Amino acid sequence: MPAAGMKIGMLMLGVTDMDRSVAFYRDAMGLPVQFGSGEFTFLDAGGVTLVLQAHETLPPADEGLRTEVVFPVEDIEAAYGTLRERGVAFRVAPRIVTGDKLAADFRDPDGHVLSIFGPKRA
């Protein structure tokens, strides 16, 4: 997974009221809903997918759970292994988050939450 091949595919926002937030982004902002579940709603925001993630409460903005930058990958296990070899310390190992897609979370040097998201290849 070369660094030059990395691109932002999704921007994740923590929300406390999914219905209110979906109505805002869908109705007020005009972003079409791609997929929705109880925990996540994916909206088409042009070249990037905006993902709303439900939280009962949100911590202060500096704790890193309000916004997450998501990098799509073709093979989550390969990307996870490569990043670990490069010294990335993951907060959460790959786990299923929606359908057949897995995600793994880590932080950048300033504490911003980043994740890789994609399928597990056989």
N, CA, C and O atoms as a Tinker XYZ file with bonds, in Angstrom:
   488  protein
     1  N      0.845000   -1.174000    0.000000    73     2
     2  CA     0.000000    0.000000    0.000000    64     1     3
     3  C      0.886000    1.230000    0.000000    63     2     4     5
     4  O      1.243000    1.726000    1.069000    81     3
     5  N      1.245000    1.729000   -1.151000    73     3     6
     6  CA     2.110000    2.896000   -1.210000    64     5     7
     7  C      1.381000    4.152000   -0.750000    63     6     8     9
     8  O      0.184000    4.311000   -0.991000    81     7
     9  N      2.112000    5.035000   -0.089000    73     7    10
    10  CA     1.518000    6.280000    0.400000    64     9    11
    11  C      0.922000    7.092000   -0.741000    63    10    12    13
    12  O     -0.096000    7.760000   -0.557000    81    11
    13  N      1.537000    7.045000   -1.908000    73    11    14
    14  CA     1.035000    7.823000   -3.040000    64    13    15
    15  C     -0.331000    7.339000   -3.486000    63    14    16    17
    16  O     -1.077000    8.094000   -4.109000    81    15
    17  N     -0.680000    6.082000   -3.177000    73    15    18
    18  CA    -1.972000    5.539000   -3.576000    64    17    19
    19  C     -3.084000    5.818000   -2.581000    63    18    20    21
    20  O     -4.235000    5.456000   -2.826000    81    19
    21  N     -2.763000    6.456000   -1.465000    73    19    22
    22  CA    -3.779000    6.731000   -0.457000    64    21    23
    23  C     -4.678000    7.856000   -0.932000    63    22    24    25
    24  O     -4.216000    8.821000   -1.541000    81    23
    25  N     -5.964000    7.725000   -0.649000    73    23    26
    26  CA    -6.925000    8.782000   -0.957000    64    25    27
    27  C     -8.009000    8.741000    0.096000    63    26    28    29
    28  O     -8.261000    7.696000    0.696000    81    27
    29  N     -8.644000    9.860000    0.321000    73    27    30
    30  CA    -9.741000    9.915000    1.273000    64    29    31
    31  C    -11.000000    9.476000    0.549000    63    30    32    33
    32  O    -11.363000   10.034000   -0.487000    81    31
    33  N    -11.652000    8.482000    1.097000    73    31    34
    34  CA   -12.888000    7.982000    0.512000    64    33    35
    35  C    -14.105000    8.369000    1.312000    63    34    36    37
    36  O    -15.202000    8.502000    0.770000    81    35
    37  N    -13.905000    8.553000    2.640000    73    35    38
    38  CA   -15.012000    8.870000    3.519000    64    37    39
    39  C    -14.564000    9.826000    4.605000    63    38    40    41
    40  O    -13.407000    9.820000    5.026000    81    39
    41  N    -15.484000   10.634000    5.044000    73    39    42
    42  CA   -15.288000   11.482000    6.198000    64    41    43
    43  C    -16.385000   11.103000    7.177000    63    42    44    45
    44  O    -17.567000   11.174000    6.838000    81    43
    45  N    -16.010000   10.696000    8.397000    73    43    46
    46  CA   -16.973000   10.211000    9.365000    64    45    47
    47  C    -17.198000   11.256000   10.447000    63    46    48    49
    48  O    -16.248000   11.799000   11.013000    81    47
    49  N    -18.481000   11.532000   10.729000    73    47    50
    50  CA   -18.850000   12.476000   11.772000    64    49    51
    51  C    -19.677000   11.763000   12.832000    63    50    52    53
    52  O    -20.620000   11.044000   12.503000    81    51
    53  N    -19.336000   11.953000   14.089000    73    51    54
    54  CA   -20.153000   11.434000   15.181000    64    53    55
    55  C    -21.363000   12.328000   15.355000    63    54    56    57
    56  O    -21.244000   13.553000   15.315000    81    55
    57  N    -22.539000   11.720000   15.549000    73    55    58
    58  CA   -23.776000   12.475000   15.741000    64    57    59
    59  C    -24.558000   11.877000   16.908000    63    58    60    61
    60  O    -24.496000   10.671000   17.151000    81    59
    61  N    -25.294000   12.727000   17.630000    73    59    62
    62  CA   -26.068000   12.245000   18.776000    64    61    63
    63  C    -27.510000   11.932000   18.430000    63    62    64    65
    64  O    -28.173000   11.210000   19.174000    81    63
    65  N    -28.012000   12.451000   17.326000    73    63    66
    66  CA   -29.396000   12.200000   16.916000    64    65    67
    67  C    -29.365000   11.897000   15.412000    63    66    68    69
    68  O    -29.346000   12.807000   14.583000    81    67
    69  N    -29.361000   10.592000   15.077000    73    67    70
    70  CA   -29.212000   10.182000   13.674000    64    69    71
    71  C    -30.315000   10.758000   12.803000    63    70    72    73
    72  O    -30.031000   11.286000   11.728000    81    71
    73  N    -31.567000   10.669000   13.241000    73    71    74
    74  CA   -32.678000   11.175000   12.423000    64    73    75
    75  C    -32.523000   12.660000   12.126000    63    74    76    77
    76  O    -32.710000   13.089000   10.988000    81    75
    77  N    -32.182000   13.442000   13.139000    73    75    78
    78  CA   -32.010000   14.889000   12.953000    64    77    79
    79  C    -30.852000   15.165000   11.995000    63    78    80    81
    80  O    -30.956000   16.020000   11.116000    81    79
    81  N    -29.741000   14.430000   12.173000    73    79    82
    82  CA   -28.576000   14.657000   11.323000    64    81    83
    83  C    -28.818000   14.222000    9.886000    63    82    84    85
    84  O    -28.415000   14.914000    8.952000    81    83
    85  N    -29.480000   13.068000    9.700000    73    83    86
    86  CA   -29.803000   12.622000    8.338000    64    85    87
    87  C    -30.702000   13.649000    7.668000    63    86    88    89
    88  O    -30.480000   14.003000    6.511000    81    87
    89  N    -31.715000   14.131000    8.381000    73    87    90
    90  CA   -32.614000   15.143000    7.808000    64    89    91
    91  C    -31.833000   16.384000    7.402000    63    90    92    93
    92  O    -32.101000   16.958000    6.347000    81    91
    93  N    -30.880000   16.809000    8.213000    73    91    94
    94  CA   -30.086000   17.984000    7.884000    64    93    95
    95  C    -29.259000   17.763000    6.625000    63    94    96    97
    96  O    -29.338000   18.550000    5.682000    81    95
    97  N    -28.467000   16.695000    6.604000    73    95    98
    98  CA   -27.572000   16.458000    5.463000    64    97    99
    99  C    -28.336000   16.067000    4.198000    63    98   100   101
   100  O    -27.944000   16.454000    3.097000    81    99
   101  N    -29.417000   15.308000    4.342000    73    99   102
   102  CA   -30.203000   14.880000    3.186000    64   101   103
   103  C    -31.099000   16.011000    2.686000    63   102   104   105
   104  O    -31.069000   16.357000    1.505000    81   103
   105  N    -31.890000   16.582000    3.582000    73   103   106
   106  CA   -32.909000   17.546000    3.174000    64   105   107
   107  C    -32.375000   18.970000    3.021000    63   106   108   109
   108  O    -32.661000   19.639000    2.028000    81   107
   109  N    -31.607000   19.427000    3.995000    73   107   110
   110  CA   -31.092000   20.796000    3.929000    64   109   111
   111  C    -29.885000   20.905000    2.998000    63   110   112   113
   112  O    -29.786000   21.840000    2.204000    81   111
   113  N    -28.961000   19.930000    3.107000    73   111   114
   114  CA   -27.744000   19.990000    2.306000    64   113   115
   115  C    -27.904000   19.327000    0.941000    63   114   116   117
   116  O    -27.105000   19.578000    0.039000    81   115
   117  N    -28.924000   18.487000    0.776000    73   115   118
   118  CA   -29.175000   17.848000   -0.513000    64   117   119
   119  C    -28.289000   16.657000   -0.837000    63   118   120   121
   120  O    -28.122000   16.318000   -2.009000    81   119
   121  N    -27.706000   16.001000    0.193000    73   119   122
   122  CA   -26.841000   14.844000   -0.051000    64   121   123
   123  C    -27.679000   13.568000   -0.073000    63   122   124   125
   124  O    -28.368000   13.270000    0.903000    81   123
   125  N    -27.633000   12.809000   -1.173000    73   123   126
   126  CA   -28.401000   11.563000   -1.245000    64   125   127
   127  C    -27.872000   10.505000   -0.275000    63   126   128   129
   128  O    -26.663000   10.344000   -0.109000    81   127
   129  N    -28.800000    9.791000    0.361000    73   127   130
   130  CA   -28.428000    8.696000    1.244000    64   129   131
   131  C    -28.081000    7.484000    0.382000    63   130   132   133
   132  O    -28.857000    7.093000   -0.490000    81   131
   133  N    -26.902000    6.888000    0.632000    73   131   134
   134  CA   -26.483000    5.683000   -0.075000    64   133   135
   135  C    -26.908000    4.428000    0.669000    63   134   136   137
   136  O    -27.336000    3.447000    0.060000    81   135
   137  N    -26.786000    4.467000    2.001000    73   135   138
   138  CA   -27.073000    3.300000    2.835000    64   137   139
   139  C    -27.276000    3.780000    4.254000    63   138   140   141
   140  O    -26.622000    4.727000    4.688000    81   139
   141  N    -28.170000    3.144000    4.978000    73   139   142
   142  CA   -28.379000    3.508000    6.367000    64   141   143
   143  C    -28.629000    2.287000    7.224000    63   142   144   145
   144  O    -29.271000    1.332000    6.789000    81   143
   145  N    -28.116000    2.321000    8.453000    73   143   146
   146  CA   -28.383000    1.304000    9.456000    64   145   147
   147  C    -28.588000    2.057000   10.762000    63   146   148   149
   148  O    -28.584000    3.288000   10.770000    81   147
   149  N    -28.764000    1.352000   11.843000    73   147   150
   150  CA   -28.941000    2.033000   13.114000    64   149   151
   151  C    -27.731000    2.835000   13.540000    63   150   152   153
   152  O    -27.867000    3.908000   14.128000    81   151
   153  N    -26.538000    2.317000   13.243000    73   151   154
   154  CA   -25.310000    2.963000   13.715000    64   153   155
   155  C    -24.689000    3.912000   12.694000    63   154   156   157
   156  O    -24.059000    4.900000   13.072000    81   155
   157  N    -24.861000    3.622000   11.407000    73   155   158
   158  CA   -24.216000    4.411000   10.361000    64   157   159
   159  C    -25.216000    4.838000    9.292000    63   158   160   161
   160  O    -26.172000    4.121000    8.999000    81   159
   161  N    -24.983000    6.021000    8.711000    73   159   162
   162  CA   -25.673000    6.451000    7.493000    64   161   163
   163  C    -24.608000    6.994000    6.556000    63   162   164   165
   164  O    -23.816000    7.859000    6.931000    81   163
   165  N    -24.596000    6.471000    5.316000    73   163   166
   166  CA   -23.633000    6.874000    4.296000    64   165   167
   167  C    -24.334000    7.810000    3.319000    63   166   168   169
   168  O    -25.399000    7.478000    2.798000    81   167
   169  N    -23.745000    8.979000    3.066000    73   167   170
   170  CA   -24.321000    9.964000    2.151000    64   169   171
   171  C    -23.323000   10.283000    1.039000    63   170   172   173
   172  O    -22.116000   10.339000    1.274000    81   171
   173  N    -23.833000   10.490000   -0.157000    73   171   174
   174  CA   -23.006000   10.823000   -1.314000    64   173   175
   175  C    -22.680000   12.312000   -1.276000    63   174   176   177
   176  O    -23.564000   13.154000   -1.434000    81   175
   177  N    -21.404000   12.630000   -1.066000    73   175   178
   178  CA   -20.966000   14.025000   -0.998000    64   177   179
   179  C    -20.004000   14.343000   -2.143000    63   178   180   181
   180  O    -19.021000   15.058000   -1.951000    81   179
   181  N    -20.285000   13.822000   -3.312000    73   179   182
   182  CA   -19.393000   14.044000   -4.448000    64   181   183
   183  C    -18.331000   12.978000   -4.463000    63   182   184   185
   184  O    -18.670000   11.797000   -4.390000    81   183
   185  N    -17.078000   13.322000   -4.553000    73   183   186
   186  CA   -15.993000   12.352000   -4.596000    64   185   187
   187  C    -15.684000   11.701000   -3.263000    63   186   188   189
   188  O    -14.816000   10.832000   -3.185000    81   187
   189  N    -16.375000   12.104000   -2.223000    73   187   190
   190  CA   -16.160000   11.579000   -0.876000    64   189   191
   191  C    -17.513000   11.169000   -0.308000    63   190   192   193
   192  O    -18.527000   11.807000   -0.589000    81   191
   193  N    -17.528000   10.104000    0.491000    73   191   194
   194  CA   -18.748000    9.692000    1.167000    64   193   195
   195  C    -18.728000   10.273000    2.573000    63   194   196   197
   196  O    -17.743000   10.125000    3.297000    81   195
   197  N    -19.811000   10.932000    2.957000    73   195   198
   198  CA   -19.963000   11.421000    4.320000    64   197   199
   199  C    -20.676000   10.328000    5.106000    63   198   200   201
   200  O    -21.760000    9.891000    4.721000    81   199
   201  N    -20.069000    9.886000    6.209000    73   199   202
   202  CA   -20.645000    8.835000    7.041000    64   201   203
   203  C    -21.005000    9.427000    8.392000    63   202   204   205
   204  O    -20.153000    9.995000    9.076000    81   203
   205  N    -22.268000    9.293000    8.773000    73   203   206
   206  CA   -22.702000    9.711000   10.096000    64   205   207
   207  C    -22.680000    8.481000   10.986000    63   206   208   209
   208  O    -23.207000    7.433000   10.614000    81   207
   209  N    -22.071000    8.604000   12.165000    73   207   210
   210  CA   -21.993000    7.483000   13.101000    64   209   211
   211  C    -22.688000    7.893000   14.394000    63   210   212   213
   212  O    -22.360000    8.920000   14.988000    81   211
   213  N    -23.653000    7.076000   14.826000    73   211   214
   214  CA   -24.435000    7.383000   16.015000    64   213   215
   215  C    -23.634000    7.186000   17.294000    63   214   216   217
   216  O    -22.938000    6.185000   17.464000    81   215
   217  N    -23.746000    8.158000   18.185000    73   215   218
   218  CA   -23.167000    8.103000   19.531000    64   217   219
   219  C    -24.220000    8.643000   20.489000    63   218   220   221
   220  O    -24.915000    9.605000   20.160000    81   219
   221  N    -24.350000    8.041000   21.667000    73   219   222
   222  CA   -25.297000    8.569000   22.653000    64   221   223
   223  C    -24.910000    9.975000   23.069000    63   222   224   225
   224  O    -25.762000   10.856000   23.186000    81   223
   225  N    -23.629000   10.179000   23.290000    73   223   226
   226  CA   -23.104000   11.499000   23.620000    64   225   227
   227  C    -21.818000   11.681000   22.839000    63   226   228   229
   228  O    -21.212000   10.711000   22.382000    81   227
   229  N    -21.413000   12.906000   22.693000    73   227   230
   230  CA   -20.145000   13.186000   22.033000    64   229   231
   231  C    -19.195000   13.794000   23.044000    63   230   232   233
   232  O    -19.571000   14.685000   23.806000    81   231
   233  N    -17.962000   13.310000   23.050000    73   231   234
   234  CA   -16.961000   13.893000   23.944000    64   233   235
   235  C    -16.543000   15.260000   23.421000    63   234   236   237
   236  O    -16.919000   15.653000   22.317000    81   235
   237  N    -15.771000   15.975000   24.213000    73   235   238
   238  CA   -15.243000   17.237000   23.692000    64   237   239
   239  C    -14.531000   16.991000   22.358000    63   238   240   241
   240  O    -13.968000   15.917000   22.146000    81   239
   241  N    -14.553000   17.957000   21.482000    73   239   242
   242  CA   -14.008000   17.807000   20.131000    64   241   243
   243  C    -12.558000   17.338000   20.139000    63   242   244   245
   244  O    -12.134000   16.658000   19.204000    81   243
   245  N    -11.789000   17.680000   21.165000    73   243   246
   246  CA   -10.378000   17.311000   21.170000    64   245   247
   247  C    -10.130000   15.843000   21.504000    63   246   248   249
   248  O     -8.978000   15.410000   21.483000    81   247
   249  N    -11.170000   15.059000   21.812000    73   247   250
   250  CA   -10.966000   13.642000   22.112000    64   249   251
   251  C    -11.015000   12.762000   20.866000    63   250   252   253
   252  O    -10.815000   11.552000   20.971000    81   251
   253  N    -11.273000   13.329000   19.695000    73   251   254
   254  CA   -11.110000   12.614000   18.447000    64   253   255
   255  C    -12.229000   11.713000   17.990000    63   254   256   257
   256  O    -12.044000   10.985000   17.015000    81   255
   257  N    -13.390000   11.718000   18.639000    73   255   258
   258  CA   -14.467000   10.841000   18.189000    64   257   259
   259  C    -15.527000   11.571000   17.371000    63   258   260   261
   260  O    -16.492000   10.948000   16.929000    81   259
   261  N    -15.373000   12.846000   17.165000    73   259   262
   262  CA   -16.355000   13.586000   16.389000    64   261   263
   263  C    -16.104000   13.451000   14.889000    63   262   264   265
   264  O    -17.053000   13.390000   14.107000    81   263
   265  N    -14.856000   13.404000   14.487000    73   263   266
   266  CA   -14.493000   13.353000   13.073000    64   265   267
   267  C    -13.479000   12.249000   12.857000    63   266   268   269
   268  O    -12.581000   12.045000   13.675000    81   267
   269  N    -13.629000   11.536000   11.745000    73   267   270
   270  CA   -12.696000   10.469000   11.406000    64   269   271
   271  C    -12.457000   10.509000    9.904000    63   270   272   273
   272  O    -13.410000   10.604000    9.130000    81   271
   273  N    -11.217000   10.437000    9.488000    73   271   274
   274  CA   -10.877000   10.387000    8.074000    64   273   275
   275  C    -10.675000    8.919000    7.709000    63   274   276   277
   276  O     -9.893000    8.212000    8.345000    81   275
   277  N    -11.389000    8.472000    6.677000    73   275   278
   278  CA   -11.404000    7.060000    6.293000    64   277   279
   279  C    -10.730000    6.879000    4.934000    63   278   280   281
   280  O    -11.056000    7.570000    3.969000    81   279
   281  N     -9.792000    5.945000    4.877000    73   279   282
   282  CA    -9.083000    5.628000    3.643000    64   281   283
   283  C     -9.563000    4.269000    3.130000    63   282   284   285
   284  O     -9.357000    3.258000    3.800000    81   283
   285  N    -10.202000    4.225000    1.949000    73   283   286
   286  CA   -10.632000    2.935000    1.407000    64   285   287
   287  C     -9.429000    2.124000    0.941000    63   286   288   289
   288  O     -8.477000    2.675000    0.388000    81   287
   289  N     -9.476000    0.818000    1.168000    73   287   290
   290  CA    -8.401000   -0.082000    0.742000    64   289   291
   291  C     -9.013000   -1.289000    0.047000    63   290   292   293
   292  O    -10.170000   -1.632000    0.292000    81   291
   293  N     -8.240000   -1.929000   -0.816000    73   291   294
   294  CA    -8.709000   -3.102000   -1.560000    64   293   295
   295  C     -8.693000   -4.364000   -0.709000    63   294   296   297
   296  O     -9.507000   -5.264000   -0.915000    81   295
   297  N     -7.770000   -4.433000    0.247000    73   295   298
   298  CA    -7.596000   -5.622000    1.090000    64   297   299
   299  C     -7.212000   -5.136000    2.485000    63   298   300   301
   300  O     -6.081000   -4.706000    2.711000    81   299
   301  N     -8.152000   -5.206000    3.408000    73   299   302
   302  CA    -7.906000   -4.616000    4.730000    64   301   303
   303  C     -6.781000   -5.311000    5.484000    63   302   304   305
   304  O     -6.006000   -4.650000    6.175000    81   303
   305  N     -6.677000   -6.622000    5.365000    73   303   306
   306  CA    -5.613000   -7.322000    6.088000    64   305   307
   307  C     -4.233000   -6.946000    5.556000    63   306   308   309
   308  O     -3.294000   -6.788000    6.337000    81   307
   309  N     -4.100000   -6.802000    4.247000    73   307   310
   310  CA    -2.819000   -6.398000    3.669000    64   309   311
   311  C     -2.465000   -4.977000    4.100000    63   310   312   313
   312  O     -1.325000   -4.709000    4.480000    81   311
   313  N     -3.434000   -4.068000    4.041000    73   311   314
   314  CA    -3.179000   -2.679000    4.440000    64   313   315
   315  C     -2.840000   -2.594000    5.922000    63   314   316   317
   316  O     -1.935000   -1.857000    6.314000    81   315
   317  N     -3.561000   -3.344000    6.744000    73   315   318
   318  CA    -3.310000   -3.382000    8.186000    64   317   319
   319  C     -1.882000   -3.856000    8.463000    63   318   320   321
   320  O     -1.170000   -3.261000    9.271000    81   319
   321  N     -1.471000   -4.929000    7.787000    73   319   322
   322  CA    -0.120000   -5.458000    7.969000    64   321   323
   323  C      0.952000   -4.476000    7.533000    63   322   324   325
   324  O      1.944000   -4.282000    8.236000    81   323
   325  N      0.758000   -3.862000    6.386000    73   323   326
   326  CA     1.735000   -2.900000    5.875000    64   325   327
   327  C      1.881000   -1.710000    6.811000    63   326   328   329
   328  O      2.997000   -1.291000    7.119000    81   327
   329  N      0.752000   -1.163000    7.267000    73   327   330
   330  CA     0.818000   -0.006000    8.159000    64   329   331
   331  C      1.456000   -0.364000    9.500000    63   330   332   333
   332  O      2.218000    0.430000   10.051000    81   331
   333  N      1.157000   -1.537000   10.026000    73   331   334
   334  CA     1.794000   -1.969000   11.283000    64   333   335
   335  C      3.310000   -2.097000   11.094000    63   334   336   337
   336  O      4.086000   -1.707000   11.966000    81   335
   337  N      3.725000   -2.652000    9.936000    73   335   338
   338  CA     5.158000   -2.762000    9.653000    64   337   339
   339  C      5.823000   -1.391000    9.608000    63   338   340   341
   340  O      7.002000   -1.252000    9.933000    81   339
   341  N      5.056000   -0.379000    9.202000    73   339   342
   342  CA     5.579000    0.988000    9.108000    64   341   343
   343  C      5.478000    1.734000   10.439000    63   342   344   345
   344  O      5.767000    2.930000   10.497000    81   343
   345  N      5.077000    1.053000   11.495000    73   343   346
   346  CA     5.058000    1.668000   12.811000    64   345   347
   347  C      3.737000    2.250000   13.260000    63   346   348   349
   348  O      3.679000    2.882000   14.315000    81   347
   349  N      2.665000    2.059000   12.493000    73   347   350
   350  CA     1.362000    2.578000   12.904000    64   349   351
   351  C      0.819000    1.712000   14.040000    63   350   352   353
   352  O      0.768000    0.487000   13.929000    81   351
   353  N      0.415000    2.359000   15.128000    73   351   354
   354  CA    -0.180000    1.670000   16.284000    64   353   355
   355  C     -1.702000    1.801000   16.180000    63   354   356   357
   356  O     -2.245000    2.899000   16.305000    81   355
   357  N     -2.369000    0.703000   15.956000    73   355   358
   358  CA    -3.820000    0.715000   15.789000    64   357   359
   359  C     -4.534000    0.749000   17.131000    63   358   360   361
   360  O     -4.128000    0.082000   18.083000    81   359
   361  N     -5.616000    1.545000   17.195000    73   359   362
   362  CA    -6.505000    1.566000   18.364000    64   361   363
   363  C     -7.431000    0.367000   18.317000    63   362   364   365
   364  O     -7.737000   -0.233000   19.347000    81   363
   365  N     -7.875000    0.021000   17.120000    73   363   366
   366  CA    -8.835000   -1.061000   16.912000    64   365   367
   367  C     -8.376000   -1.881000   15.713000    63   366   368   369
   368  O     -8.127000   -1.336000   14.638000    81   367
   369  N     -8.267000   -3.195000   15.902000    73   367   370
   370  CA    -7.900000   -4.099000   14.804000    64   369   371
   371  C     -9.069000   -4.218000   13.831000    63   370   372   373
   372  O    -10.191000   -3.839000   14.167000    81   371
   373  N     -8.818000   -4.746000   12.615000    73   371   374
   374  CA    -9.918000   -4.881000   11.654000    64   373   375
   375  C    -11.094000   -5.656000   12.234000    63   374   376   377
   376  O    -10.937000   -6.731000   12.812000    81   375
   377  N    -12.300000   -5.061000   12.057000    73   375   378
   378  CA   -13.536000   -5.701000   12.494000    64   377   379
   379  C    -14.637000   -5.313000   11.512000    63   378   380   381
   380  O    -14.554000   -4.267000   10.868000    81   379
   381  N    -15.658000   -6.144000   11.398000    73   379   382
   382  CA   -16.763000   -5.865000   10.480000    64   381   383
   383  C    -17.547000   -4.670000   11.006000    63   382   384   385
   384  O    -17.929000   -4.625000   12.175000    81   383
   385  N    -17.779000   -3.701000   10.121000    73   383   386
   386  CA   -18.550000   -2.519000   10.500000    64   385   387
   387  C    -19.827000   -2.374000    9.684000    63   386   388   389
   388  O    -20.790000   -1.765000   10.149000    81   387
   389  N    -19.848000   -2.921000    8.479000    73   387   390
   390  CA   -21.059000   -2.869000    7.672000    64   389   391
   391  C    -20.945000   -3.901000    6.553000    63   390   392   393
   392  O    -19.953000   -3.930000    5.824000    81   391
   393  N    -21.958000   -4.741000    6.422000    73   391   394
   394  CA   -21.946000   -5.751000    5.361000    64   393   395
   395  C    -20.689000   -6.589000    5.410000    63   394   396   397
   396  O    -20.384000   -7.209000    6.429000    81   395
   397  N    -19.959000   -6.608000    4.307000    73   395   398
   398  CA   -18.716000   -7.386000    4.238000    64   397   399
   399  C    -17.472000   -6.511000    4.396000    63   398   400   401
   400  O    -16.359000   -6.964000    4.129000    81   399
   401  N    -17.652000   -5.270000    4.825000    73   399   402
   402  CA   -16.533000   -4.330000    4.962000    64   401   403
   403  C    -16.041000   -4.278000    6.404000    63   402   404   405
   404  O    -16.821000   -4.280000    7.356000    81   403
   405  N    -14.721000   -4.232000    6.527000    73   403   406
   406  CA   -14.072000   -4.133000    7.820000    64   405   407
   407  C    -13.389000   -2.780000    7.937000    63   406   408   409
   408  O    -13.118000   -2.115000    6.938000    81   407
   409  N    -13.115000   -2.384000    9.178000    73   407   410
   410  CA   -12.391000   -1.141000    9.426000    64   409   411
   411  C    -11.419000   -1.362000   10.570000    63   410   412   413
   412  O    -11.633000   -2.219000   11.428000    81   411
   413  N    -10.348000   -0.579000   10.573000    73   411   414
   414  CA    -9.370000   -0.575000   11.646000    64   413   415
   415  C     -8.972000    0.878000   11.894000    63   414   416   417
   416  O     -8.722000    1.624000   10.947000    81   415
   417  N     -8.915000    1.279000   13.158000    73   415   418
   418  CA    -8.690000    2.673000   13.517000    64   417   419
   419  C     -7.304000    2.900000   14.095000    63   418   420   421
   420  O     -6.725000    2.018000   14.730000    81   419
   421  N     -6.784000    4.100000   13.864000    73   419   422
   422  CA    -5.517000    4.522000   14.442000    64   421   423
   423  C     -5.521000    6.035000   14.538000    63   422   424   425
   424  O     -6.446000    6.680000   14.046000    81   423
   425  N     -4.518000    6.604000   15.151000    73   423   426
   426  CA    -4.425000    8.062000   15.281000    64   425   427
   427  C     -3.162000    8.571000   14.585000    63   426   428   429
   428  O     -2.154000    7.870000   14.495000    81   427
   429  N     -3.244000    9.796000   14.103000    73   427   430
   430  CA    -2.049000   10.429000   13.553000    64   429   431
   431  C     -1.253000   11.030000   14.713000    63   430   432   433
   432  O     -1.705000   10.947000   15.856000    81   431
   433  N     -0.095000   11.627000   14.465000    73   431   434
   434  CA     0.726000   12.159000   15.562000    64   433   435
   435  C      0.037000   13.237000   16.403000    63   434   436   437
   436  O      0.435000   13.469000   17.545000    81   435
   437  N     -0.990000   13.901000   15.857000    73   435   438
   438  CA    -1.714000   14.920000   16.616000    64   437   439
   439  C     -2.986000   14.395000   17.255000    63   438   440   441
   440  O     -3.749000   15.163000   17.841000    81   439
   441  N     -3.224000   13.085000   17.150000    73   439   442
   442  CA    -4.386000   12.485000   17.794000    64   441   443
   443  C     -5.645000   12.404000   16.948000    63   442   444   445
   444  O     -6.679000   11.950000   17.439000    81   443
   445  N     -5.591000   12.834000   15.676000    73   443   446
   446  CA    -6.762000   12.715000   14.807000    64   445   447
   447  C     -7.023000   11.238000   14.510000    63   446   448   449
   448  O     -6.091000   10.465000   14.287000    81   447
   449  N     -8.299000   10.861000   14.512000    73   447   450
   450  CA    -8.656000    9.474000   14.234000    64   449   451
   451  C     -8.669000    9.248000   12.724000    63   450   452   453
   452  O     -9.322000    9.978000   11.979000    81   451
   453  N     -7.935000    8.223000   12.288000    73   451   454
   454  CA    -7.890000    7.797000   10.893000    64   453   455
   455  C     -8.286000    6.331000   10.867000    63   454   456   457
   456  O     -8.132000    5.628000   11.865000    81   455
   457  N     -8.791000    5.868000    9.744000    73   455   458
   458  CA    -9.090000    4.442000    9.643000    64   457   459
   459  C     -8.924000    3.969000    8.209000    63   458   460   461
   460  O     -8.960000    4.750000    7.258000    81   459
   461  N     -8.743000    2.664000    8.091000    73   459   462
   462  CA    -8.763000    2.010000    6.790000    64   461   463
   463  C    -10.055000    1.210000    6.750000    63   462   464   465
   464  O    -10.511000    0.711000    7.778000    81   463
   465  N    -10.651000    1.085000    5.556000    73   463   466
   466  CA   -11.977000    0.498000    5.407000    64   465   467
   467  C    -12.003000   -0.288000    4.094000    63   466   468   469
   468  O    -11.685000    0.259000    3.037000    81   467
   469  N    -12.377000   -1.555000    4.158000    73   467   470
   470  CA   -12.453000   -2.322000    2.930000    64   469   471
   471  C    -12.729000   -3.783000    3.202000    63   470   472   473
   472  O    -12.906000   -4.186000    4.351000    81   471
   473  N    -12.765000   -4.582000    2.141000    73   471   474
   474  CA   -13.078000   -5.998000    2.285000    64   473   475
   475  C    -11.866000   -6.814000    2.734000    63   474   476   477
   476  O    -10.713000   -6.405000    2.598000    81   475
   477  N    -12.185000   -7.972000    3.269000    73   475   478
   478  CA   -11.153000   -8.952000    3.602000    64   477   479
   479  C    -11.044000   -9.863000    2.383000    63   478   480   481
   480  O    -12.030000  -10.469000    1.962000    81   479
   481  N     -9.855000   -9.955000    1.825000    73   479   482
   482  CA    -9.642000  -10.813000    0.647000    64   481   483
   483  C     -9.362000  -12.218000    1.122000    63   482   484   485
   484  O     -8.694000  -12.411000    2.137000    81   483
   485  N     -9.867000  -13.206000    0.399000    73   483   486
   486  CA    -9.681000  -14.610000    0.781000    64   485   487
   487  C     -8.275000  -15.076000    0.547000    63   486   488
   488  O     -7.955000  -16.233000    0.816000    81   487
